[in-house]
Amino acid sequence: MIAAMDTIIAFLVLATAIALLVSYARHDRFAGHASTTHPVDDLGPVEERFHLVPRG
């Protein structure tokens, strides 16, 4: 009974560790500048005219 419970706990810990590792690896610090998005609409980049049109 103890060995089965230890195995279940080990699988839970392993699954948690894998989930945290995948979450860490998918973070933007590995992707660089290409992963950033720049809002663009019909008039072009929003950042260039952000000071003209207040956006909330």
Biopython code that builds the backbone (N, CA, C, O; Angstrom):
import numpy as np
from Bio.PDB.StructureBuilder import StructureBuilder

atoms = [
    (1, "MET", "N", (0.835, -1.196, 0.000)),
    (1, "MET", "CA", (0.000, 0.000, 0.000)),
    (1, "MET", "C", (0.876, 1.256, 0.000)),
    (1, "MET", "O", (0.573, 2.224, -0.698)),
    (2, "ILE", "N", (1.948, 1.243, 0.771)),
    (2, "ILE", "CA", (2.825, 2.410, 0.856)),
    (2, "ILE", "C", (3.527, 2.648, -0.487)),
    (2, "ILE", "O", (3.669, 3.794, -0.914)),
    (3, "ALA", "N", (3.960, 1.587, -1.147)),
    (3, "ALA", "CA", (4.674, 1.736, -2.416)),
    (3, "ALA", "C", (3.759, 2.338, -3.483)),
    (3, "ALA", "O", (4.208, 3.147, -4.295)),
    (4, "ALA", "N", (2.504, 1.961, -3.489)),
    (4, "ALA", "CA", (1.562, 2.507, -4.463)),
    (4, "ALA", "C", (1.345, 3.996, -4.221)),
    (4, "ALA", "O", (1.277, 4.783, -5.166)),
    (5, "MET", "N", (1.238, 4.373, -2.964)),
    (5, "MET", "CA", (1.036, 5.782, -2.634)),
    (5, "MET", "C", (2.292, 6.593, -2.985)),
    (5, "MET", "O", (2.185, 7.714, -3.481)),
    (6, "ASP", "N", (3.465, 6.037, -2.731)),
    (6, "ASP", "CA", (4.704, 6.718, -3.102)),
    (6, "ASP", "C", (4.798, 6.910, -4.614)),
    (6, "ASP", "O", (5.263, 7.947, -5.086)),
    (7, "THR", "N", (4.359, 5.916, -5.362)),
    (7, "THR", "CA", (4.390, 6.005, -6.819)),
    (7, "THR", "C", (3.449, 7.091, -7.315)),
    (7, "THR", "O", (3.806, 7.858, -8.210)),
    (8, "ILE", "N", (2.256, 7.166, -6.748)),
    (8, "ILE", "CA", (1.286, 8.207, -7.137)),
    (8, "ILE", "C", (1.836, 9.583, -6.815)),
    (8, "ILE", "O", (1.730, 10.498, -7.631)),
    (9, "ILE", "N", (2.417, 9.741, -5.648)),
    (9, "ILE", "CA", (2.996, 11.040, -5.265)),
    (9, "ILE", "C", (4.155, 11.395, -6.193)),
    (9, "ILE", "O", (4.294, 12.551, -6.593)),
    (10, "ALA", "N", (4.984, 10.418, -6.539)),
    (10, "ALA", "CA", (6.097, 10.677, -7.450)),
    (10, "ALA", "C", (5.589, 11.110, -8.822)),
    (10, "ALA", "O", (6.167, 12.014, -9.427)),
    (11, "PHE", "N", (4.529, 10.494, -9.326)),
    (11, "PHE", "CA", (3.957, 10.902, -10.612)),
    (11, "PHE", "C", (3.373, 12.306, -10.540)),
    (11, "PHE", "O", (3.511, 13.075, -11.491)),
    (12, "LEU", "N", (2.734, 12.651, -9.449)),
    (12, "LEU", "CA", (2.188, 14.000, -9.294)),
    (12, "LEU", "C", (3.299, 15.050, -9.254)),
    (12, "LEU", "O", (3.188, 16.105, -9.879)),
    (13, "VAL", "N", (4.355, 14.757, -8.525)),
    (13, "VAL", "CA", (5.492, 15.675, -8.462)),
    (13, "VAL", "C", (6.144, 15.816, -9.837)),
    (13, "VAL", "O", (6.501, 16.921, -10.245)),
    (14, "LEU", "N", (6.299, 14.709, -10.545)),
    (14, "LEU", "CA", (6.885, 14.738, -11.877)),
    (14, "LEU", "C", (6.008, 15.536, -12.849)),
    (14, "LEU", "O", (6.529, 16.324, -13.639)),
    (15, "ALA", "N", (4.708, 15.346, -12.802)),
    (15, "ALA", "CA", (3.799, 16.087, -13.679)),
    (15, "ALA", "C", (3.842, 17.574, -13.365)),
    (15, "ALA", "O", (3.813, 18.397, -14.280)),
    (16, "THR", "N", (3.910, 17.931, -12.091)),
    (16, "THR", "CA", (4.004, 19.331, -11.704)),
    (16, "THR", "C", (5.314, 19.942, -12.174)),
    (16, "THR", "O", (5.337, 21.073, -12.659)),
    (17, "ALA", "N", (6.396, 19.202, -12.033)),
    (17, "ALA", "CA", (7.696, 19.701, -12.476)),
    (17, "ALA", "C", (7.718, 19.903, -13.993)),
    (17, "ALA", "O", (8.267, 20.895, -14.472)),
    (18, "ILE", "N", (7.138, 18.991, -14.741)),
    (18, "ILE", "CA", (7.085, 19.129, -16.194)),
    (18, "ILE", "C", (6.230, 20.330, -16.583)),
    (18, "ILE", "O", (6.602, 21.087, -17.480)),
    (19, "ALA", "N", (5.093, 20.514, -15.922)),
    (19, "ALA", "CA", (4.224, 21.659, -16.225)),
    (19, "ALA", "C", (4.939, 22.974, -15.938)),
    (19, "ALA", "O", (4.828, 23.916, -16.722)),
    (20, "LEU", "N", (5.665, 23.055, -14.840)),
    (20, "LEU", "CA", (6.398, 24.281, -14.512)),
    (20, "LEU", "C", (7.539, 24.521, -15.492)),
    (20, "LEU", "O", (7.796, 25.663, -15.875)),
    (21, "LEU", "N", (8.223, 23.460, -15.899)),
    (21, "LEU", "CA", (9.312, 23.600, -16.860)),
    (21, "LEU", "C", (8.805, 24.071, -18.223)),
    (21, "LEU", "O", (9.430, 24.923, -18.856)),
    (22, "VAL", "N", (7.688, 23.528, -18.672)),
    (22, "VAL", "CA", (7.105, 23.954, -19.947)),
    (22, "VAL", "C", (6.639, 25.398, -19.857)),
    (22, "VAL", "O", (6.839, 26.169, -20.796)),
    (23, "SER", "N", (6.028, 25.772, -18.755)),
    (23, "SER", "CA", (5.594, 27.161, -18.568)),
    (23, "SER", "C", (6.783, 28.107, -18.573)),
    (23, "SER", "O", (6.710, 29.189, -19.155)),
    (24, "TYR", "N", (7.865, 27.717, -17.938)),
    (24, "TYR", "CA", (9.076, 28.539, -17.906)),
    (24, "TYR", "C", (9.697, 28.654, -19.296)),
    (24, "TYR", "O", (10.130, 29.734, -19.697)),
    (25, "ALA", "N", (9.740, 27.553, -20.026)),
    (25, "ALA", "CA", (10.361, 27.549, -21.348)),
    (25, "ALA", "C", (9.548, 28.332, -22.370)),
    (25, "ALA", "O", (10.115, 28.872, -23.320)),
    (26, "ARG", "N", (8.229, 28.404, -22.194)),
    (26, "ARG", "CA", (7.389, 29.133, -23.139)),
    (26, "ARG", "C", (7.367, 30.624, -22.869)),
    (26, "ARG", "O", (6.754, 31.370, -23.633)),
    (27, "HIS", "N", (8.004, 31.075, -21.826)),
    (27, "HIS", "CA", (8.011, 32.494, -21.499)),
    (27, "HIS", "C", (8.789, 33.264, -22.555)),
    (27, "HIS", "O", (9.653, 32.693, -23.220)),
    (28, "ASP", "N", (8.502, 34.538, -22.718)),
    (28, "ASP", "CA", (9.065, 35.357, -23.785)),
    (28, "ASP", "C", (10.568, 35.576, -23.673)),
    (28, "ASP", "O", (11.188, 35.999, -24.649)),
    (29, "ARG", "N", (11.170, 35.308, -22.535)),
    (29, "ARG", "CA", (12.604, 35.584, -22.395)),
    (29, "ARG", "C", (13.439, 34.716, -23.346)),
    (29, "ARG", "O", (14.582, 35.059, -23.649)),
    (30, "PHE", "N", (12.882, 33.606, -23.814)),
    (30, "PHE", "CA", (13.604, 32.754, -24.752)),
    (30, "PHE", "C", (13.300, 33.120, -26.203)),
    (30, "PHE", "O", (14.058, 32.760, -27.104)),
    (31, "ALA", "N", (12.210, 33.825, -26.432)),
    (31, "ALA", "CA", (11.762, 34.059, -27.797)),
    (31, "ALA", "C", (12.411, 35.288, -28.427)),
    (31, "ALA", "O", (12.571, 35.335, -29.647)),
    (32, "GLY", "N", (12.781, 36.263, -27.641)),
    (32, "GLY", "CA", (13.394, 37.463, -28.198)),
    (32, "GLY", "C", (12.364, 38.449, -28.712)),
    (32, "GLY", "O", (11.185, 38.380, -28.367)),
    (33, "HIS", "N", (12.827, 39.360, -29.538)),
    (33, "HIS", "CA", (11.969, 40.451, -29.994)),
    (33, "HIS", "C", (10.929, 40.016, -31.011)),
    (33, "HIS", "O", (9.918, 40.700, -31.169)),
    (34, "ALA", "N", (11.132, 38.933, -31.691)),
    (34, "ALA", "CA", (10.186, 38.498, -32.711)),
    (34, "ALA", "C", (8.857, 38.061, -32.119)),
    (34, "ALA", "O", (7.857, 37.983, -32.832)),
    (35, "SER", "N", (8.833, 37.776, -30.824)),
    (35, "SER", "CA", (7.588, 37.306, -30.222)),
    (35, "SER", "C", (6.671, 38.449, -29.788)),
    (35, "SER", "O", (5.525, 38.208, -29.409)),
    (36, "THR", "N", (7.153, 39.675, -29.838)),
    (36, "THR", "CA", (6.319, 40.792, -29.412)),
    (36, "THR", "C", (5.349, 41.160, -30.522)),
    (36, "THR", "O", (5.659, 41.029, -31.707)),
    (37, "THR", "N", (4.188, 41.618, -30.127)),
    (37, "THR", "CA", (3.188, 42.026, -31.107)),
    (37, "THR", "C", (3.051, 43.530, -31.090)),
    (37, "THR", "O", (3.162, 44.166, -30.043)),
    (38, "HIS", "N", (2.812, 44.085, -32.243)),
    (38, "HIS", "CA", (2.596, 45.519, -32.378)),
    (38, "HIS", "C", (1.214, 45.720, -32.961)),
    (38, "HIS", "O", (0.933, 45.268, -34.071)),
    (39, "PRO", "N", (0.336, 46.406, -32.212)),
    (39, "PRO", "CA", (-1.029, 46.590, -32.702)),
    (39, "PRO", "C", (-1.060, 47.398, -34.000)),
    (39, "PRO", "O", (-0.500, 48.492, -34.070)),
    (40, "VAL", "N", (-1.709, 46.860, -35.011)),
    (40, "VAL", "CA", (-1.849, 47.514, -36.304)),
    (40, "VAL", "C", (-3.316, 47.449, -36.700)),
    (40, "VAL", "O", (-3.956, 46.405, -36.572)),
    (41, "ASP", "N", (-3.844, 48.569, -37.180)),
    (41, "ASP", "CA", (-5.199, 48.566, -37.707)),
    (41, "ASP", "C", (-5.173, 49.123, -39.124)),
    (41, "ASP", "O", (-4.114, 49.155, -39.750)),
    (42, "ASP", "N", (-6.297, 49.554, -39.633)),
    (42, "ASP", "CA", (-6.387, 50.011, -41.028)),
    (42, "ASP", "C", (-5.505, 51.225, -41.320)),
    (42, "ASP", "O", (-5.121, 51.442, -42.469)),
    (43, "LEU", "N", (-5.186, 52.003, -40.317)),
    (43, "LEU", "CA", (-4.396, 53.214, -40.515)),
    (43, "LEU", "C", (-2.908, 52.990, -40.293)),
    (43, "LEU", "O", (-2.120, 53.921, -40.462)),
    (44, "GLY", "N", (-2.507, 51.795, -39.924)),
    (44, "GLY", "CA", (-1.104, 51.499, -39.695)),
    (44, "GLY", "C", (-0.826, 51.201, -38.236)),
    (44, "GLY", "O", (-1.733, 50.856, -37.479)),
    (45, "PRO", "N", (0.435, 51.334, -37.844)),
    (45, "PRO", "CA", (0.802, 51.033, -36.453)),
    (45, "PRO", "C", (0.126, 51.997, -35.471)),
    (45, "PRO", "O", (0.169, 53.214, -35.649)),
    (46, "VAL", "N", (-0.484, 51.441, -34.455)),
    (46, "VAL", "CA", (-1.185, 52.242, -33.452)),
    (46, "VAL", "C", (-0.191, 53.027, -32.601)),
    (46, "VAL", "O", (-0.491, 54.135, -32.158)),
    (47, "GLU", "N", (1.001, 52.451, -32.369)),
    (47, "GLU", "CA", (1.979, 53.097, -31.485)),
    (47, "GLU", "C", (2.407, 54.468, -32.002)),
    (47, "GLU", "O", (2.700, 55.361, -31.206)),
    (48, "GLU", "N", (2.447, 54.650, -33.327)),
    (48, "GLU", "CA", (2.908, 55.913, -33.892)),
    (48, "GLU", "C", (1.909, 57.041, -33.694)),
    (48, "GLU", "O", (2.296, 58.209, -33.712)),
    (49, "ARG", "N", (0.640, 56.723, -33.507)),
    (49, "ARG", "CA", (-0.371, 57.772, -33.319)),
    (49, "ARG", "C", (-1.088, 57.629, -31.984)),
    (49, "ARG", "O", (-2.201, 58.124, -31.807)),
    (50, "PHE", "N", (-0.446, 56.955, -31.059)),
    (50, "PHE", "CA", (-1.063, 56.736, -29.741)),
    (50, "PHE", "C", (-1.328, 58.053, -29.028)),
    (50, "PHE", "O", (-2.323, 58.176, -28.314)),
    (51, "HIS", "N", (-0.458, 59.038, -29.209)),
    (51, "HIS", "CA", (-0.627, 60.328, -28.541)),
    (51, "HIS", "C", (-1.738, 61.148, -29.165)),
    (51, "HIS", "O", (-2.205, 62.102, -28.542)),
    (52, "LEU", "N", (-2.183, 60.818, -30.374)),
    (52, "LEU", "CA", (-3.242, 61.564, -31.049)),
    (52, "LEU", "C", (-4.636, 61.101, -30.658)),
    (52, "LEU", "O", (-5.561, 61.907, -30.558)),
    (53, "VAL", "N", (-4.781, 59.809, -30.440)),
    (53, "VAL", "CA", (-6.089, 59.232, -30.120)),
    (53, "VAL", "C", (-6.003, 58.575, -28.768)),
    (53, "VAL", "O", (-5.312, 57.569, -28.604)),
    (54, "PRO", "N", (-6.707, 59.140, -27.785)),
    (54, "PRO", "CA", (-6.649, 58.501, -26.452)),
    (54, "PRO", "C", (-7.318, 57.116, -26.496)),
    (54, "PRO", "O", (-8.466, 56.968, -26.914)),
    (55, "ARG", "N", (-6.572, 56.138, -26.058)),
    (55, "ARG", "CA", (-7.099, 54.782, -26.010)),
    (55, "ARG", "C", (-7.042, 54.287, -24.567)),
    (55, "ARG", "O", (-6.010, 54.373, -23.901)),
    (56, "GLY", "N", (-8.158, 53.777, -24.112)),
    (56, "GLY", "CA", (-8.238, 53.370, -22.731)),
    (56, "GLY", "C", (-8.078, 51.941, -22.565)),
    (56, "GLY", "O", (-8.123, 51.442, -21.440)),
]
sb = StructureBuilder()
sb.init_structure("model")
sb.init_model(0)
sb.init_chain("A")
sb.init_seg("    ")
for serial, (resi, resn, name, xyz) in enumerate(atoms, 1):
    if name == "N":
        sb.init_residue(resn, " ", resi, " ")
    sb.init_atom(name, np.array(xyz, "f"), 0.0, 1.0, " ", f" {name:<3s}", serial, name[0])
structure = sb.get_structure()
